[in-house]
Structure formats: structure tokens, C-alpha cells
């Protein structure tokens, strides 16, 4: 990748970065109830790793 990234490409990469983060912790009791303990990464929209899956950015 280039040393200096074009602003539009940077924006796209930032969007991909946001998609791989865990869901917020407060979504767990909202979805499953107060007593259920589930990892917030379980209901993240899109799972992507820089190692496994590449982007088209």
C-alpha cells in the first residue's frame, strides 16, 4: 500500500475498520436479557480479519 493514502481511500478503510469491531456491551442485555452472558463480538454485523479476508479498498 502507498505511503500516503488518498483521503477517499482512507475513508473507505476507516469504514472497514468500524465493521470489524465488537458490538457495544449494552447490546448484550438488550438482545438476550439481563442474565444471559454473551460476548459482544458474537453479534457484530460483519466479521473480517486483516489476515483472512482482504477488502477491495
C-alpha positions as MATLAB code, in Angstrom:
seq = 'XXXXXXXXXXXXXXXXXXXXXXXXXXXXXXXXXXXXXXXXXXXXXXXXXXXXXXXXX';
ca = [
       0.000    0.000    0.000;
       1.134    3.535   -0.688;
       2.924    5.515    1.949;
       0.462    8.414    1.638;
      -3.160    7.370    1.404;
      -5.671    9.332   -0.616;
      -8.461   10.767    1.602;
     -11.197    8.776   -0.160;
      -9.305    5.511    0.314;
      -8.666    6.397    3.956;
     -12.391    6.943    4.429;
     -13.169    3.531    2.941;
     -10.559    1.832    5.114;
     -11.994    3.548    8.192;
     -15.411    2.139    7.331;
     -13.980   -1.379    7.034;
     -12.267   -0.902   10.401;
     -15.569    0.002   12.049;
     -17.271   -3.115   10.670;
     -14.836   -5.461   12.406;
     -15.211   -4.006   15.909;
     -17.249   -5.670   18.622;
     -20.805   -4.569   19.189;
     -21.297   -2.244   22.193;
     -21.530   -4.018   25.560;
     -25.013   -2.626   26.287;
     -26.478   -4.538   23.326;
     -25.994   -7.871   25.125;
     -28.678   -7.429   27.835;
     -30.893   -5.695   25.290;
     -30.834   -8.697   22.949;
     -30.582  -11.635   25.351;
     -31.937  -10.361   28.682;
     -30.146   -9.353   31.887;
     -28.915  -12.777   32.978;
     -27.510  -14.133   29.704;
     -23.779  -13.573   29.358;
     -22.702  -13.459   25.723;
     -19.607  -11.951   24.174;
     -20.446   -8.711   22.320;
     -18.339   -9.806   19.333;
     -20.892  -12.515   18.698;
     -23.473  -10.184   17.208;
     -21.216   -7.909   15.211;
     -22.568   -7.230   11.733;
     -19.544   -8.353    9.741;
     -16.553  -10.408   10.825;
     -13.403   -9.660    8.913;
      -9.723  -10.054    9.723;
      -6.820   -8.328    8.008;
      -5.157  -11.719    7.758;
      -8.048  -13.868    6.481;
     -10.212  -11.701    4.231;
      -8.998   -8.823    2.115;
     -11.002   -5.729    1.156;
     -11.480   -4.171   -2.238;
     -10.399   -0.727   -0.952;
];
